[in-house]
Amino acid sequence: MKPLKEILLIKDATINKVQFDKEWFFSLEDMAFYLKEDLSEVEFVYLPMLIDGEREIVKCCSFEDILRGRKELTE
């Protein structure tokens, strides 16, 4: 399993993200591609995000949601 650091994910330009209520949310699709893992069990919310100059509603998850979902998958 690839180790994660939130600060590195925030700096990574290949992962679409949005800050909402002082918390970062990452595109679930981008995170699954980045980690090369199935993240279908990770809890998510739909948030508006600017992707390639267009506003889209995207499945997003927080850093904690990703960690919790990955932990549950390995147990």
C-alpha positions in Angstrom: 0.0 0.0 0.0 1.4 3.4 -1.0 2.1 5.7 2.0 0.2 9.0 2.1 1.0 12.4 3.3 -1.7 15.1 3.0 0.7 17.9 2.3 2.1 16.0 -0.7 -1.4 15.4 -2.0 -2.2 19.1 -1.7 0.9 20.0 -3.7 0.4 17.3 -6.4 -1.0 19.0 -9.5 -2.2 15.8 -11.0 -4.9 15.4 -8.2 -7.9 17.7 -8.5 -8.8 19.1 -5.1 -11.0 21.8 -3.4 -10.9 23.4 0.0 -14.3 23.4 1.7 -14.8 24.7 5.2 -11.0 24.7 5.8 -10.7 21.0 4.9 -9.2 19.7 1.7 -11.3 17.3 -0.4 -9.7 15.2 -3.2 -11.3 13.9 -6.4 -12.0 10.2 -5.6 -11.3 9.2 -9.2 -7.9 11.0 -9.2 -7.0 9.4 -5.8 -7.9 5.9 -7.1 -5.7 6.5 -10.1 -2.9 8.0 -8.0 -2.9 5.1 -5.6 -3.7 2.4 -8.2 -6.3 1.0 -5.7 -10.0 0.4 -5.6 -11.4 3.1 -3.4 -15.1 2.2 -3.9 -15.6 1.7 -0.2 -14.4 5.2 0.7 -17.1 7.6 1.9 -17.5 10.6 -0.4 -19.5 13.7 -1.0 -20.3 15.6 -4.2 -18.6 19.0 -4.4 -18.2 21.5 -7.2 -14.7 21.6 -8.6 -12.9 23.5 -11.3 -11.4 21.0 -13.7 -9.7 22.1 -16.9 -11.5 25.5 -16.6 -14.9 23.9 -16.3 -17.0 23.6 -13.2 -18.0 20.0 -12.5 -19.7 18.2 -9.6 -17.3 15.5 -8.5 -17.2 12.7 -6.0 -14.7 13.9 -3.3 -13.3 12.6 -0.1 -11.2 14.0 2.7 -7.8 12.7 3.6 -9.3 11.0 6.7 -12.0 9.3 4.6 -9.2 7.9 2.4 -7.2 6.6 5.3 -10.2 5.1 7.0 -11.4 3.4 3.7 -8.0 2.0 3.0 -7.7 0.6 6.6 -11.1 -1.1 6.3 -10.1 -2.7 3.0 -7.0 -4.2 4.5 -8.7 -5.6 7.6 
